[in-house]
Amino acid sequence: MSHRIEHDLLGDKEVPSEAYWGAQTARALENFPITGTAISAYPHLLEALAAVKEAAARANGELGLLDDERVRVIAEACQEIRDGKLHDEFVVDVIQGGAGTSTNMNANEVIANRGLELLGYAKGDYAHLHPNEHVNRSQSTNDAYPTAVNVATIIAARELSEAMEELQKAFATKAVEFHDVLKMGRTQLQDAVPMTLGQEFGTYAVMLDEDRARLAEAAALLHEINLGATAIGTGLNAPPGYAEAARRHLAAITGLPLVTASDLIEATQDCGAFVHLSGVLKRIAVKISKSCNDLRLLSSGPRAGLNEINLPPVQAGSSIMPGKINPVIPEVVNQVAFEVIGNDVTITMAAEAGQLQLNAFEPIILHSLSESMTHLKAACTVLARRCVTGITANAEVTRSFVEHSIGLVTALNPAIGYTAATEIAKEALATGRGVAELVIERGLLPAEELARLLKPEVLASIGQDTTR
């Protein structure tokens, strides 16, 4: 492989001749062989970085700090990156020291070298277009990188919300399908009172709708950016008017209603919005995992478990037990939830560990947030398409549980009184006989009244206002 020689703070450095990245990226490759995952794994981040760099170039051009030709080629290179090109040139590890400087310089070098090509010069001929002097003008890693993280995270949150909506609709469809399937509700894994399977599935849809609203609220906080803050928030080396010009161009490029933070020093060191978002992601994970636990319980068996629903069979369940089918889709979603909960701890510790005017640990915050949102998005999609939409109900099983459950006596409480209901429950439990049978035998209610009280719509309060 042929090489070119570039020069940086530490001296000369060999760089592959065809690489669009340069010396500082080459040093980062040597310094941070941590995960084996390059920032190219996060296309939203690359697109956001390119948007920030284009916005900065246009603001600098507007203020007379860059000539039109340099602005043009920087913008063209950034557009290519936003179109999905050159992503394999973003090679630094996602976890890195330096508060994101390696990521920022990887972007600066790729944009500069692609711009040089557009100008007709060789890669590395930085006298004509320099990564720091021109692409990074009026910026610091400490405002360009966090702004890009904000923009990338907003887009990722939007995609997660769309996947959650698909899952929500899948549960809501099943709620309609199962609206008249009577079953026993359970508290603490014990028989409680009757309900319908439709009510149970409707609850999962409502939980997702609530969490989508919380996600939107958390993502809204990320629209406040610190672009123009430069190193610590004082705006050193950025001319008057730059912050607003850069914000305006970035908003136009991304289509997002971005605002400049009222206090750039505070915004440069504060990671509170990331902590808040991570907490919402944990909330989503916990509740989806709980729903998956329910699906596994309700489908347990098929002969020695609850067997109230059937999950669609998607693969053989055992290498030794013929005919066994496992709830593998809920299981994988559970594991994603565990990961998200762990990521929340990482993000919390990284935000807390920031010192003075900068949090140096945003790379691990970015990595953890991206993993959580990407995996949750995939988990919601898989759960909806490979599991929930194919669930069927075992209505005879669920009704049999109701008819033989002592929990049925709770519905008769108002009609026969607590003392009589308790005696019925004790005898039913001791003898295995049905509650309705014992009520008739003891003459506690006329058969017609008992039949009315045991109608599904009465037992499950279908169509009634249950919020009172």
Backbone torsions as a table, in degrees:
resi	resn	phi	psi	omega
1	MET	NA	131.9	178.1
2	SER	-81.8	157.1	-176.9
3	HIS	-132.9	158.4	168.1
4	ARG	-116.4	158.7	180.0
5	ILE	-105.2	124.0	174.4
6	GLU	-114.9	163.9	-176.6
7	HIS	-128.5	134.6	175.5
8	ASP	-137.7	-164.5	-177.6
9	LEU	-51.9	-38.2	-175.0
10	LEU	-90.6	-3.3	178.2
11	GLY	119.5	-158.0	-178.2
12	ASP	-74.0	148.6	179.4
13	LYS	-147.6	130.8	175.9
14	GLU	-75.3	137.1	177.5
15	VAL	-133.9	136.7	177.2
16	PRO	-52.9	135.0	-172.7
17	SER	-57.7	-36.3	-175.5
18	GLU	-86.7	-6.9	-176.7
19	ALA	-72.1	139.9	174.0
20	TYR	-84.0	-19.3	174.6
21	TRP	-83.0	166.7	-172.6
22	GLY	-127.6	-151.6	-170.1
23	ALA	-63.4	-43.7	-176.4
24	GLN	-69.3	-34.1	174.0
25	THR	-66.8	-39.6	179.0
26	ALA	-59.9	-40.6	178.8
27	ARG	-68.1	-37.2	178.4
28	ALA	-64.2	-35.8	177.4
29	LEU	-61.5	-36.6	178.7
30	GLU	-75.0	-35.0	-172.8
31	ASN	-82.6	-27.3	-171.0
32	PHE	-127.1	60.6	173.2
33	PRO	-83.4	69.2	-169.2
34	ILE	-98.1	-65.2	-173.1
35	THR	-99.8	-21.7	-171.8
36	GLY	79.2	2.8	178.2
37	THR	-106.8	119.1	-179.4
38	ALA	-84.4	161.6	178.9
39	ILE	-64.2	-13.7	175.7
40	SER	-63.8	-16.0	177.1
41	ALA	-69.5	-13.3	-177.8
42	TYR	-117.5	79.8	-176.6
43	PRO	-59.4	-30.5	178.1
44	HIS	-60.8	-39.1	179.5
45	LEU	-65.8	-44.0	-179.7
46	LEU	-62.7	-43.0	179.5
47	GLU	-65.3	-37.9	179.0
48	ALA	-68.8	-41.3	176.9
49	LEU	-60.5	-42.7	179.5
50	ALA	-64.3	-37.8	178.2
51	ALA	-65.3	-40.9	178.5
52	VAL	-63.6	-44.3	-178.0
53	LYS	-66.4	-38.5	177.3
54	GLU	-66.9	-43.1	179.4
55	ALA	-60.7	-42.3	179.3
56	ALA	-63.7	-43.5	-179.8
57	ALA	-63.1	-42.3	-179.7
58	ARG	-67.6	-37.5	176.7
59	ALA	-65.7	-42.6	178.4
60	ASN	-63.5	-38.8	177.3
61	GLY	-65.8	-41.7	179.3
62	GLU	-60.8	-34.0	-177.1
63	LEU	-93.8	5.3	176.3
64	GLY	81.2	17.7	-178.4
65	LEU	-95.9	-14.9	175.6
66	LEU	-134.4	141.5	177.8
67	ASP	-76.1	162.0	-174.1
68	ASP	-59.4	-37.6	-176.6
69	GLU	-67.3	-41.8	177.7
70	ARG	-67.4	-40.3	176.6
71	VAL	-59.5	-42.4	-177.5
72	ARG	-61.4	-48.2	-175.0
73	VAL	-74.8	-33.8	175.1
74	ILE	-62.2	-45.9	-179.9
75	ALA	-63.4	-39.6	-179.8
76	GLU	-66.2	-41.8	177.8
77	ALA	-63.5	-41.0	179.6
78	CYS	-65.5	-39.0	177.7
79	GLN	-62.2	-40.3	178.4
80	GLU	-60.8	-42.4	179.3
81	ILE	-64.1	-41.5	179.1
82	ARG	-67.0	-22.7	177.1
83	ASP	-85.5	2.7	176.6
84	GLY	97.8	3.5	179.7
85	LYS	-88.5	157.1	174.9
86	LEU	65.8	9.9	-177.2
87	HIS	-63.8	-30.9	179.9
88	ASP	-71.9	-5.3	176.1
89	GLU	-87.3	-5.0	178.1
90	PHE	-94.7	93.5	-162.7
91	VAL	-110.7	-8.7	-176.3
92	VAL	-70.9	152.2	-177.4
93	ASP	-67.6	146.0	-178.1
94	VAL	-65.3	-29.4	176.9
95	ILE	-103.9	120.4	-171.9
96	GLN	-152.5	151.3	169.9
97	GLY	-78.3	167.5	174.7
98	GLY	96.9	12.3	173.7
99	ALA	61.6	25.2	179.1
100	GLY	96.4	4.5	-178.6
101	THR	-59.5	-39.8	-179.2
102	SER	-64.4	-38.7	176.9
103	THR	-65.6	-44.5	179.7
104	ASN	-61.7	-43.8	-179.1
105	MET	-72.0	-32.8	173.9
106	ASN	-57.5	-44.8	178.2
107	ALA	-65.5	-45.9	-179.2
108	ASN	-58.5	-43.5	-176.9
109	GLU	-70.2	-42.0	179.3
110	VAL	-62.9	-45.3	-179.4
111	ILE	-64.8	-41.6	-179.7
112	ALA	-63.7	-46.1	-176.9
113	ASN	-71.4	-33.9	173.8
114	ARG	-69.0	-37.3	176.1
115	GLY	-63.3	-39.0	177.1
116	LEU	-61.0	-42.6	176.3
117	GLU	-58.0	-44.3	-179.0
118	LEU	-64.5	-28.7	177.8
119	LEU	-83.6	-10.6	179.8
120	GLY	94.3	16.1	-179.8
121	TYR	-108.7	165.3	179.4
122	ALA	-78.6	153.5	173.7
123	LYS	-59.1	139.1	179.2
124	GLY	88.5	-4.6	179.9
125	ASP	-85.4	68.2	-167.4
126	TYR	-73.9	-4.8	175.8
127	ALA	-62.4	-25.2	-177.3
128	HIS	-95.7	-30.6	176.9
129	LEU	-155.5	111.5	-171.0
130	HIS	-106.2	140.1	179.2
131	PRO	-57.4	-41.4	-178.1
132	ASN	-89.5	-49.0	-173.4
133	GLU	-64.8	-34.2	-173.0
134	HIS	-115.1	-55.5	-177.0
135	VAL	-66.6	-36.7	-176.7
136	ASN	-97.0	10.2	-175.7
137	ARG	-59.2	138.4	179.3
138	SER	66.4	15.7	-177.9
139	GLN	-126.8	165.0	164.8
140	SER	-132.3	157.5	169.8
141	THR	-51.6	-34.1	-170.4
142	ASN	-73.1	-9.5	170.8
143	ASP	-118.6	-33.1	-179.6
144	ALA	-69.7	-44.8	-177.0
145	TYR	-68.0	-50.2	178.4
146	PRO	-60.7	-36.5	178.3
147	THR	-63.4	-42.7	177.6
148	ALA	-63.7	-39.7	177.9
149	VAL	-61.5	-42.9	178.2
150	ASN	-59.3	-49.7	-177.7
151	VAL	-62.4	-45.2	180.0
152	ALA	-62.0	-39.5	-177.9
153	THR	-70.0	-36.9	176.2
154	ILE	-59.6	-44.9	-179.1
155	ILE	-66.3	-42.1	178.8
156	ALA	-64.2	-38.8	178.4
157	ALA	-64.1	-37.9	178.8
158	ARG	-63.3	-42.9	179.9
159	GLU	-68.0	-37.2	175.8
160	LEU	-61.9	-44.1	179.7
161	SER	-59.4	-38.4	179.1
162	GLU	-65.3	-39.9	177.4
163	ALA	-67.2	-39.5	176.6
164	MET	-62.8	-37.6	179.0
165	GLU	-64.7	-39.0	177.1
166	GLU	-61.3	-43.3	178.2
167	LEU	-66.3	-41.4	177.6
168	GLN	-57.2	-45.6	-179.6
169	LYS	-66.2	-35.0	178.2
170	ALA	-64.1	-44.3	177.3
171	PHE	-65.5	-41.1	-179.2
172	ALA	-63.3	-38.4	177.6
173	THR	-62.9	-41.9	177.9
174	LYS	-67.3	-33.1	177.9
175	ALA	-60.8	-40.3	177.1
176	VAL	-68.2	-44.4	-178.4
177	GLU	-61.4	-36.3	-175.8
178	PHE	-101.3	21.5	-170.5
179	HIS	-61.8	-26.8	-176.7
180	ASP	-113.9	15.9	178.9
181	VAL	-86.7	102.2	-177.2
182	LEU	-73.3	139.9	179.4
183	LYS	-153.8	173.3	175.0
184	MET	-91.0	130.8	167.4
185	GLY	-79.8	155.6	-176.1
186	ARG	-133.6	141.5	171.8
187	THR	-126.2	133.2	-177.1
188	GLN	55.2	34.0	-180.0
189	LEU	65.7	13.6	176.6
190	GLN	-110.9	153.0	177.9
191	ASP	-55.7	133.6	178.0
192	ALA	-115.6	-98.9	179.0
193	VAL	-135.5	161.3	-177.4
194	PRO	-67.0	154.1	174.4
195	MET	-154.6	-173.1	173.2
196	THR	-113.8	156.2	176.3
197	LEU	-64.2	-30.0	176.7
198	GLY	-63.6	-41.0	177.1
199	GLN	-63.4	-38.7	-179.7
200	GLU	-63.6	-46.7	-179.6
201	PHE	-72.3	-31.5	176.3
202	GLY	-62.2	-32.9	177.9
203	THR	-62.0	-40.7	179.5
204	TYR	-63.4	-37.3	178.1
205	ALA	-66.4	-42.0	179.8
206	VAL	-63.6	-41.6	179.8
207	MET	-60.4	-41.7	179.1
208	LEU	-66.1	-39.3	178.7
209	ASP	-62.5	-42.5	177.4
210	GLU	-61.3	-43.7	-177.1
211	ASP	-71.3	-30.1	174.5
212	ARG	-64.0	-37.0	177.1
213	ALA	-65.9	-41.0	178.2
214	ARG	-65.8	-36.7	179.1
215	LEU	-65.2	-41.3	178.8
216	ALA	-63.1	-39.9	178.4
217	GLU	-63.5	-42.6	-179.3
218	ALA	-67.7	-40.8	-179.6
219	ALA	-66.5	-29.9	-179.5
220	ALA	-61.4	-31.3	-179.9
221	LEU	-66.4	-24.3	-176.8
222	LEU	-78.4	-6.9	178.7
223	HIS	-74.5	-10.0	173.9
224	GLU	-86.5	121.6	-174.6
225	ILE	-120.5	163.2	179.7
226	ASN	-113.6	20.0	179.0
227	LEU	-60.5	126.9	-173.4
228	GLY	106.7	-9.2	179.4
229	ALA	-73.9	-25.4	-171.0
230	THR	53.4	-127.8	-165.4
231	ALA	-69.0	-51.2	-175.6
232	ILE	-130.6	4.5	178.9
233	GLY	112.6	-5.4	-179.6
234	THR	-85.4	-10.2	179.5
235	GLY	76.9	18.9	-179.8
236	LEU	-56.6	132.7	178.7
237	ASN	75.9	4.5	172.2
238	ALA	-107.7	130.2	-175.5
239	PRO	-72.9	160.8	174.8
240	PRO	-55.3	135.5	179.6
241	GLY	89.7	-10.4	-176.5
242	TYR	-66.0	-46.5	-176.0
243	ALA	-56.3	-46.5	-178.7
244	GLU	-69.4	-40.1	179.2
245	ALA	-64.2	-43.7	179.8
246	ALA	-64.8	-41.8	178.3
247	ARG	-60.7	-44.4	-177.9
248	ARG	-62.0	-44.5	179.6
249	HIS	-67.4	-40.1	-179.9
250	LEU	-65.7	-39.8	177.1
251	ALA	-62.1	-39.6	180.0
252	ALA	-68.1	-38.7	-178.5
253	ILE	-69.3	-42.9	-174.3
254	THR	-90.3	-20.5	-174.7
255	GLY	74.8	16.3	-178.3
256	LEU	-102.9	143.5	178.4
257	PRO	-80.1	68.7	-175.7
258	LEU	-77.8	147.5	177.0
259	VAL	-131.5	147.7	176.1
260	THR	-81.1	134.1	-179.9
261	ALA	-58.0	143.0	-179.2
262	SER	-69.6	-27.4	177.7
263	ASP	-128.4	102.1	-174.1
264	LEU	-72.1	-27.0	176.7
265	ILE	-66.4	-45.7	177.9
266	GLU	-63.1	-44.6	-175.8
267	ALA	-64.5	-29.9	-177.4
268	THR	-73.3	-26.7	-177.8
269	GLN	-104.7	-12.2	-171.7
270	ASP	-94.4	127.2	176.5
271	CYS	-112.5	22.1	-175.9
272	GLY	-59.5	-36.4	-179.3
273	ALA	-64.5	-34.7	177.9
274	PHE	-69.5	-39.7	177.9
275	VAL	-62.2	-42.8	180.0
276	HIS	-63.6	-46.5	179.2
277	LEU	-61.4	-43.0	179.8
278	SER	-61.3	-37.5	176.9
279	GLY	-62.6	-38.3	177.3
280	VAL	-67.1	-41.3	177.5
281	LEU	-61.5	-39.0	176.4
282	LYS	-63.2	-42.9	177.7
283	ARG	-58.2	-46.3	178.8
284	ILE	-59.7	-46.6	-177.9
285	ALA	-61.5	-44.7	-178.2
286	VAL	-60.9	-44.3	-174.9
287	LYS	-74.8	-37.3	175.5
288	ILE	-66.6	-39.2	178.8
289	SER	-63.2	-40.6	177.2
290	LYS	-60.8	-42.2	178.3
291	SER	-61.7	-40.3	178.4
292	CYS	-67.3	-36.5	174.3
293	ASN	-58.3	-42.4	179.1
294	ASP	-63.0	-43.7	-179.9
295	LEU	-61.6	-39.3	178.9
296	ARG	-67.1	-40.6	178.1
297	LEU	-66.2	-48.1	-176.3
298	LEU	-64.2	-28.0	-179.4
299	SER	-96.1	2.4	-175.3
300	SER	-62.1	148.6	-178.5
301	GLY	132.1	-127.3	7.2
302	PRO	-80.8	-16.7	-176.5
303	ARG	-98.2	-27.7	-174.0
304	ALA	-116.3	24.3	178.9
305	GLY	-132.6	-159.2	-179.5
306	LEU	-70.9	-45.0	175.5
307	ASN	54.9	36.8	179.1
308	GLU	-84.5	-26.0	176.6
309	ILE	-134.4	161.2	174.7
310	ASN	-115.3	123.1	171.8
311	LEU	-82.7	145.0	-179.9
312	PRO	-63.3	133.4	178.3
313	PRO	-73.9	123.3	-177.1
314	VAL	-115.7	-13.6	176.1
315	GLN	-168.0	160.0	175.8
316	ALA	-62.5	143.6	-172.4
317	GLY	-95.3	-12.4	-174.0
318	SER	-152.1	148.5	174.9
319	SER	-88.0	-7.1	-176.7
320	ILE	-126.3	-27.2	-175.5
321	MET	-103.4	102.8	-177.3
322	PRO	-61.6	139.7	175.4
323	GLY	82.1	-3.4	-176.6
324	LYS	-79.2	132.0	176.5
325	ILE	-120.9	129.3	-177.8
326	ASN	-107.5	155.2	178.7
327	PRO	-81.3	65.6	-169.2
328	VAL	-69.0	-29.8	-179.2
329	ILE	-70.3	-51.0	173.6
330	PRO	-57.4	-34.9	180.0
331	GLU	-63.8	-41.5	-178.9
332	VAL	-70.3	-33.9	177.4
333	VAL	-67.4	-39.1	173.8
334	ASN	-54.5	-43.9	-176.8
335	GLN	-68.1	-36.4	173.8
336	VAL	-60.6	-41.6	179.1
337	ALA	-61.1	-41.6	178.5
338	PHE	-60.6	-41.2	179.7
339	GLU	-63.3	-44.0	-178.9
340	VAL	-62.4	-40.5	178.9
341	ILE	-63.6	-40.7	176.4
342	GLY	-65.9	-39.6	177.3
343	ASN	-61.6	-34.1	178.8
344	ASP	-62.9	-38.0	176.6
345	VAL	-64.3	-43.8	179.2
346	THR	-59.7	-46.3	-179.1
347	ILE	-64.2	-40.0	178.3
348	THR	-60.6	-47.3	-179.1
349	MET	-66.3	-39.7	-179.1
350	ALA	-65.9	-40.1	178.8
351	ALA	-67.3	-39.8	-179.8
352	GLU	-67.3	-29.2	-173.1
353	ALA	-81.2	-5.2	177.3
354	GLY	-61.1	146.4	-177.4
355	GLN	-127.5	134.5	174.0
356	LEU	54.6	-123.5	-167.4
357	GLN	-88.3	4.4	-177.6
358	LEU	-154.2	142.7	169.0
359	ASN	-96.6	114.2	-175.9
360	ALA	-80.8	-1.0	-169.6
361	PHE	-109.6	20.7	178.4
362	GLU	-62.4	-28.8	177.0
363	PRO	-57.2	-41.9	179.8
364	ILE	-74.1	-28.3	174.7
365	ILE	-66.2	-47.2	177.0
366	LEU	-57.4	-50.0	-177.6
367	HIS	-58.1	-46.2	-176.5
368	SER	-69.5	-43.6	177.4
369	LEU	-62.1	-43.8	-178.3
370	SER	-63.7	-43.7	178.3
371	GLU	-61.5	-45.1	-178.2
372	SER	-61.3	-48.4	-176.4
373	MET	-71.0	-40.4	179.8
374	THR	-64.2	-44.7	-177.6
375	HIS	-73.3	-36.7	175.7
376	LEU	-64.0	-41.0	177.4
377	LYS	-58.3	-48.8	-179.9
378	ALA	-64.3	-39.6	-178.8
379	ALA	-63.8	-43.1	178.9
380	CYS	-63.3	-41.6	-179.2
381	THR	-65.2	-46.3	-179.8
382	VAL	-64.9	-42.8	-179.5
383	LEU	-62.2	-41.1	179.6
384	ALA	-66.5	-50.2	-169.8
385	ARG	-82.9	-34.5	-174.4
386	ARG	-100.1	-3.7	-177.4
387	CYS	-135.5	-69.8	-167.8
388	VAL	-59.6	-44.0	-176.4
389	THR	-64.0	-20.8	-178.6
390	GLY	-102.2	5.7	-178.9
391	ILE	-69.9	136.7	173.5
392	THR	-122.0	159.0	-176.9
393	ALA	-104.6	143.3	171.2
394	ASN	-99.8	80.3	-170.9
395	ALA	-62.3	-35.4	179.7
396	GLU	-66.5	-37.6	178.3
397	VAL	-65.3	-47.7	-177.0
398	THR	-64.3	-39.0	-180.0
399	ARG	-69.6	-36.7	177.7
400	SER	-61.8	-39.8	177.2
401	PHE	-60.6	-40.5	179.4
402	VAL	-63.6	-47.6	-175.7
403	GLU	-65.3	-27.9	-177.3
404	HIS	-104.5	4.0	-177.8
405	SER	-89.9	138.7	175.0
406	ILE	-72.5	-13.2	176.0
407	GLY	-63.1	-20.1	178.8
408	LEU	-61.1	-27.1	-176.2
409	VAL	-65.6	-24.8	179.4
410	THR	-60.6	-36.2	179.7
411	ALA	-67.2	-21.6	-178.9
412	LEU	-94.3	-4.0	-178.5
413	ASN	-47.9	-53.1	-176.9
414	PRO	-62.5	-26.9	-174.7
415	ALA	-87.8	-35.4	-175.7
416	ILE	-114.0	-8.3	178.3
417	GLY	90.5	154.3	-174.3
418	TYR	-64.6	-40.7	-177.0
419	THR	-64.7	-48.8	179.5
420	ALA	-64.2	-38.5	179.1
421	ALA	-63.3	-38.6	178.7
422	THR	-63.5	-42.7	179.5
423	GLU	-63.6	-42.4	177.6
424	ILE	-60.4	-45.0	-178.7
425	ALA	-61.3	-42.9	-179.6
426	LYS	-63.2	-45.3	-178.3
427	GLU	-67.5	-40.6	179.1
428	ALA	-61.1	-40.6	-179.4
429	LEU	-68.2	-38.8	-176.8
430	ALA	-75.3	-33.7	-173.0
431	THR	-103.3	-19.0	-176.1
432	GLY	81.8	4.7	179.7
433	ARG	-80.5	162.4	-177.5
434	GLY	-79.5	152.0	179.8
435	VAL	-63.2	-46.2	-177.9
436	ALA	-61.3	-41.3	179.1
437	GLU	-59.3	-43.1	-178.5
438	LEU	-70.7	-36.5	178.6
439	VAL	-62.7	-43.9	178.7
440	ILE	-66.1	-43.8	-178.4
441	GLU	-59.2	-39.3	-178.8
442	ARG	-84.9	-2.0	178.7
443	GLY	66.5	30.0	-177.4
444	LEU	-78.4	-24.2	178.5
445	LEU	-148.5	147.0	172.6
446	PRO	-65.4	150.7	-177.4
447	ALA	-58.6	-37.0	-178.9
448	GLU	-66.4	-42.6	179.5
449	GLU	-66.5	-40.3	178.7
450	LEU	-62.5	-42.7	179.6
451	ALA	-61.6	-39.5	179.4
452	ARG	-64.6	-43.7	-178.2
453	LEU	-67.7	-24.2	-176.6
454	LEU	-97.9	10.2	173.7
455	LYS	-66.1	142.2	-178.7
456	PRO	-53.9	-41.7	-177.1
457	GLU	-67.2	-26.1	176.8
458	VAL	-81.6	-47.3	-178.9
459	LEU	-58.5	-41.4	-175.4
460	ALA	-100.6	7.3	179.5
461	SER	54.2	37.8	-178.8
462	ILE	-65.2	129.5	178.5
463	GLY	80.8	-0.3	-179.6
464	GLN	-97.6	156.2	176.9
465	ASP	-78.2	106.3	-178.1
466	THR	-96.0	8.5	-178.5
467	THR	-90.5	-7.9	-177.2
468	ARG	-74.8	NA	NA
